[in-house]
Amino acid sequence: MQEFSNIFLTGGFIISLISIIAWWQLFKKAHLKGWYALIPIYNIYSFCKMVTSSGWTMLIALIPFINIIFIIYLLMRLSYAFGQSRYIG
């Protein structure tokens, strides 16, 4: 049982580390400070502001079920903001 929990703990740590690195690189590419990615609520606020020019859109992400569609919309806007097709994201 202990080995099983160690595997999940290690896997969770690796996934968290990859996520932090990805957010950090995204913020650097958007000409923001990378450590903004480490602040829990502020990183989502900055991401929404980066993509939609309004940080208040973060509140839409708090509504259940609507947030799934909204996140897809944000990712499409993100890919367009970096010069890709809207459907790459």
RODO-2510 file (C-alpha; in nm, 4 decimals, decimal comma):
residues 89
     n   res          X          Y          Z
     1     m     0,0000     0,0000     0,0000
     2     q     0,2866     0,2371     0,0781
     3     e     0,4449     0,1810    -0,2642
     4     f     0,1149     0,2645    -0,4319
     5     s     0,0880     0,5992    -0,2528
     6     n     0,4531     0,6775    -0,3280
     7     i     0,3893     0,6231    -0,6991
     8     f     0,0936     0,8623    -0,6932
     9     l     0,2873     1,1171    -0,4888
    10     t     0,5797     1,1063    -0,7311
    11     g     0,3493     1,1247    -1,0335
    12     g     0,1625     1,4202    -0,8879
    13     f     0,4890     1,5995    -0,8165
    14     i     0,6130     1,5462    -1,1725
    15     i     0,2847     1,6675    -1,3250
    16     s     0,2867     1,9741    -1,0967
    17     l     0,6448     2,0535    -1,1922
    18     i     0,5659     2,0275    -1,5652
    19     s     0,2627     2,2521    -1,5154
    20     i     0,4662     2,5166    -1,3326
    21     i     0,7322     2,5149    -1,6047
    22     a     0,4664     2,5478    -1,8774
    23     w     0,2905     2,8384    -1,7031
    24     w     0,6273     3,0076    -1,6397
    25     q     0,7209     2,9833    -2,0093
    26     l     0,3780     3,1084    -2,1162
    27     f     0,4106     3,4163    -1,8972
    28     k     0,7642     3,4843    -2,0217
    29     k     0,6480     3,4556    -2,3826
    30     a     0,3723     3,7084    -2,3068
    31     h     0,6378     3,9480    -2,1655
    32     l     0,5201     3,9072    -1,8070
    33     k     0,7289     3,8044    -1,5094
    34     g     0,7550     3,4274    -1,4843
    35     w     0,6986     3,4129    -1,1106
    36     y     0,3412     3,5372    -1,1647
    37     a     0,2688     3,1755    -1,2568
    38     l     0,3369     3,0713    -0,8968
    39     i     0,0677     3,2908    -0,7381
    40     p    -0,2524     3,0802    -0,7324
    41     i    -0,5330     3,3257    -0,8134
    42     y    -0,3225     3,5931    -0,9777
    43     n    -0,1959     3,3550    -1,2466
    44     i    -0,5503     3,2855    -1,3682
    45     y    -0,6314     3,6575    -1,3517
    46     s    -0,3186     3,7412    -1,5533
    47     f    -0,3948     3,4656    -1,8039
    48     c    -0,7482     3,5982    -1,8619
    49     k    -0,6168     3,9532    -1,8883
    50     m    -0,3483     3,8417    -2,1341
    51     v    -0,5997     3,6665    -2,3582
    52     t    -0,9141     3,8825    -2,3322
    53     s    -0,7722     4,2187    -2,2123
    54     s    -0,9979     4,2026    -1,9055
    55     g    -0,9157     4,0253    -1,5841
    56     w    -1,2802     4,0195    -1,4801
    57     t    -1,3454     3,7387    -1,7254
    58     m    -1,1851     3,5147    -1,4645
    59     l    -1,5176     3,5177    -1,2802
    60     i    -1,6792     3,3259    -1,5670
    61     a    -1,4335     3,0438    -1,5012
    62     l    -1,5890     2,9983    -1,1561
    63     i    -1,9327     2,9007    -1,2910
    64     p    -1,9677     2,5207    -1,3127
    65     f    -2,0098     2,3664    -1,6609
    66     i    -1,9804     2,7064    -1,8284
    67     n    -1,6151     2,7119    -1,7274
    68     i    -1,5390     2,4151    -1,9553
    69     i    -1,6633     2,6021    -2,2618
    70     f    -1,4963     2,9211    -2,1425
    71     i    -1,1575     2,7524    -2,1001
    72     i    -1,1811     2,6151    -2,4546
    73     y    -1,2588     2,9700    -2,5701
    74     l    -0,9590     3,1074    -2,3770
    75     l    -0,7247     2,8496    -2,5279
    76     m    -0,8468     2,9369    -2,8768
    77     r    -0,7843     3,3058    -2,8058
    78     l    -0,4406     3,2221    -2,6651
    79     s    -0,3319     3,0412    -2,9812
    80     y    -0,4621     3,3313    -3,1918
    81     a    -0,2764     3,5824    -2,9702
    82     f     0,0518     3,4032    -3,0414
    83     g    -0,0061     3,4031    -3,4167
    84     q    -0,1440     3,0522    -3,4616
    85     s    -0,4759     2,9333    -3,5971
    86     r    -0,7613     2,9519    -3,3473
    87     y    -0,8021     2,5755    -3,3713
    88     i    -0,4429     2,4886    -3,2775
    89     g    -0,5088     2,5483    -2,9065
***
